[in-house]
């Protein structure tokens, strides 16, 4: 399915990009002939607006902070960091500013200090790797007091004031691993 831009539609209809924009977004005046031309092209190509782009394109910019272990200290986190870099590039044009913050994976104090910095910035949302349970509960409650949305990833802790979890279900993963081990052991026994 081909994606059409306003420029493509304008060329097909033989009108300006501004005319197509006014027809699609129902703003401003357009001549009856231009409206007819643009509508015919939209029907021909079965035009559907990109609702995600439309909802993200507004005058408000969004600031999302990602708090995760330093990938230079623990390579497990490198793919996560690479995904964040990709998201930074992908969503920047929509007014979404994503900023990573790193803490030492074995240092509770580092985790607390990084979250204090993020809290001072008062972002719209925080994506958090909650490695330290007690400290995570405390910091999430502080984010909630400032109406900052918090989502967790990689660790499915049941904590109030968080919106969701991104990652695997560790319980189900453990059950699958145990089942596989049991099958292997049975095959090894005489």
C-alpha positions as CSV (number, residue, x, y, z in Angstrom):
1,X,0.0,0.0,0.0
2,X,1.6,3.3,-1.1
3,X,1.8,6.1,1.3
4,X,0.8,9.4,-0.2
5,X,2.0,12.8,1.0
6,X,0.2,16.1,0.7
7,X,2.6,16.9,-2.2
8,X,1.7,13.7,-4.0
9,X,-2.0,14.4,-3.6
10,X,-1.6,18.0,-4.8
11,X,0.2,16.8,-7.9
12,X,-2.4,14.2,-8.7
13,X,-5.2,16.7,-8.2
14,X,-3.4,19.6,-10.0
15,X,-3.7,21.9,-7.1
16,X,-1.4,23.5,-4.5
17,X,-0.2,21.7,-1.3
18,X,-2.0,24.4,0.7
19,X,-5.3,23.5,-1.0
20,X,-4.9,19.8,-0.2
21,X,-4.0,20.7,3.4
22,X,-7.2,22.9,3.7
23,X,-9.4,20.1,2.3
24,X,-7.9,17.3,4.4
25,X,-8.0,19.3,7.6
26,X,-11.2,21.2,6.8
27,X,-9.8,24.6,7.4
28,X,-10.0,27.7,5.2
29,X,-11.8,28.3,2.0
30,X,-11.4,26.2,-1.1
31,X,-13.1,26.7,-4.5
32,X,-15.7,24.1,-5.4
33,X,-13.6,22.9,-8.4
34,X,-10.5,22.4,-6.2
35,X,-12.6,20.7,-3.6
36,X,-14.0,18.3,-6.2
37,X,-10.5,17.6,-7.7
38,X,-8.9,16.8,-4.3
39,X,-11.9,14.8,-3.1
40,X,-11.8,12.7,-6.2
41,X,-8.1,11.9,-5.7
42,X,-8.6,11.1,-2.0
43,X,-11.4,8.7,-2.9
44,X,-9.3,7.2,-5.7
45,X,-6.3,6.5,-3.5
46,X,-8.5,5.5,-0.5
47,X,-6.9,8.1,1.7
48,X,-6.8,7.5,5.4
49,X,-5.3,10.1,7.7
50,X,-2.3,9.1,9.9
51,X,-4.0,9.5,13.3
52,X,-0.8,9.0,15.2
53,X,1.0,11.7,13.3
54,X,-2.0,13.9,13.6
55,X,-2.3,13.5,17.3
56,X,1.4,14.0,18.0
57,X,1.6,17.1,15.8
58,X,0.5,19.8,18.1
59,X,2.0,22.8,19.8
60,X,3.0,20.9,22.9
61,X,6.4,19.2,23.2
62,X,6.7,16.2,25.4
63,X,9.7,15.4,27.5
64,X,10.3,11.7,28.4
65,X,13.2,10.7,30.6
66,X,14.5,7.1,30.5
67,X,16.3,6.0,33.7
68,X,18.4,2.8,33.1
69,X,21.6,1.1,34.2
70,X,24.7,2.4,32.5
71,X,25.3,0.1,29.5
72,X,29.1,0.7,29.7
73,X,29.0,-1.0,33.1
74,X,26.7,-3.8,32.1
75,X,26.5,-4.8,28.4
76,X,23.1,-6.3,29.0
77,X,21.7,-2.8,28.7
78,X,23.4,-1.9,25.4
79,X,20.5,-3.1,23.1
80,X,18.1,-1.1,25.3
81,X,20.2,2.0,24.9
82,X,20.4,1.5,21.2
83,X,16.6,1.3,21.1
84,X,16.3,4.5,23.0
85,X,18.7,6.2,20.5
86,X,16.4,5.0,17.6
87,X,13.4,6.3,19.4
88,X,15.0,9.7,20.0
89,X,15.6,10.0,16.2
90,X,12.2,8.6,15.3
91,X,10.1,10.8,17.5
92,X,12.0,14.1,17.6
93,X,10.0,15.5,14.6
94,X,6.8,14.9,16.5
95,X,7.9,17.2,19.4
96,X,8.8,14.2,21.7
97,X,12.1,14.8,23.4
98,X,13.5,11.6,24.9
99,X,16.5,11.9,27.3
100,X,18.4,8.9,28.8
101,X,19.8,9.0,32.3
102,X,22.2,6.3,33.5
103,X,22.9,4.9,37.0
104,X,25.5,2.3,38.0
105,X,23.7,-1.1,38.0
106,X,25.2,-2.1,41.4
107,X,25.0,1.3,43.2
108,X,21.7,2.2,45.0
109,X,23.0,5.7,45.7
110,X,23.7,6.3,42.0
111,X,20.1,5.1,41.2
112,X,18.6,7.6,43.8
113,X,20.8,10.5,42.7
114,X,19.9,10.1,39.0
115,X,16.2,9.9,39.9
116,X,16.5,13.1,41.9
117,X,17.9,14.9,38.9
118,X,15.1,13.6,36.7
119,X,12.5,14.6,39.3
120,X,13.9,18.2,39.3
121,X,13.4,18.3,35.5
122,X,9.7,17.4,36.0
123,X,9.3,15.6,32.6
124,X,5.9,14.5,31.3
125,X,6.8,10.9,31.7
126,X,9.6,8.6,33.0
127,X,10.5,5.1,31.8
128,X,12.3,3.4,34.6
129,X,14.3,0.2,35.1
130,X,13.5,-0.5,38.8
131,X,16.5,-2.5,40.0
132,X,16.2,-1.4,43.6
133,X,12.8,-2.2,45.0
134,X,12.6,0.0,48.2
135,X,14.2,3.0,46.5
136,X,12.0,2.5,43.4
137,X,8.8,2.7,45.5
138,X,10.0,5.9,47.1
139,X,10.9,7.6,43.9
140,X,7.8,6.5,42.1
141,X,5.7,8.1,44.9
142,X,7.6,11.3,44.4
143,X,7.0,11.2,40.7
144,X,3.3,10.7,41.4
145,X,3.1,13.7,43.6
146,X,4.3,15.8,40.6
147,X,1.8,14.1,38.3
148,X,4.7,12.5,36.3
149,X,3.6,9.4,34.4
150,X,5.9,6.4,35.2
151,X,6.2,3.2,33.3
152,X,8.6,0.3,34.3
153,X,10.6,-1.9,32.0
154,X,12.6,-5.2,32.5
155,X,11.3,-5.7,36.0
156,X,7.7,-6.4,36.7
157,X,7.4,-5.1,40.2
158,X,3.9,-4.6,41.5
159,X,4.1,-0.9,42.4
160,X,1.3,1.6,42.7
161,X,1.5,4.8,40.7
162,X,2.9,3.2,37.6
163,X,1.0,3.0,34.3
164,X,2.4,-0.2,32.8
165,X,5.3,-2.6,32.3
166,X,7.4,-3.3,29.3
167,X,9.2,-6.6,29.2
168,X,8.8,-10.3,29.5
169,X,6.7,-12.1,32.1
170,X,9.4,-13.6,34.2
171,X,7.1,-16.1,36.0
172,X,5.9,-17.5,32.6
173,X,9.5,-17.6,31.3
174,X,10.6,-19.5,34.4
175,X,7.8,-22.0,34.0
176,X,8.8,-22.6,30.3
177,X,12.5,-23.0,31.3
178,X,11.6,-25.5,34.0
179,X,9.4,-27.5,31.6
180,X,12.3,-27.6,29.1
181,X,14.7,-28.8,31.7
182,X,12.3,-31.4,32.9
183,X,12.0,-32.8,29.3
184,X,15.8,-32.8,28.9
185,X,16.3,-34.6,32.2
186,X,13.7,-37.3,31.3
187,X,15.5,-38.0,28.0
188,X,18.8,-38.3,29.9
189,X,17.5,-40.9,32.4
190,X,17.6,-44.6,31.5
